[in-house]
Amino acid sequence: MKCKICGTETNNQVSYLELDTWEFNSLNKEAKDFYPICFDCFDKHTNQFIDQEMDLELRKKRSQMVNKEVEAEIEAILEVEN
């Protein structure tokens, strides 16, 4: 498969939901569930999107929320395993 953005060979695929979430508006979206997009292109686009849409404080708050959610999930998994 070739990346829809840069044309390099890739095995990475991105779901249409991720494309909508991260506003990949420049892509000609077809009726597919997954699109071949290499990690470098996906990473570059999402970082630009975050930099455009969020200021640093909001990014820090979001990061802290995610960390708490991950921590809670890890604790729940550990409780089940014990």
Secondary structure, 3 states (H helix, E strand, C coil): CECCCCCCECCCEEEHHHHHHCCCCCCCCCCCCEEECCHHHHHHHHHHHHHHHCCHHHHHHHHHHHHHHHHHHHHHHHHHHC
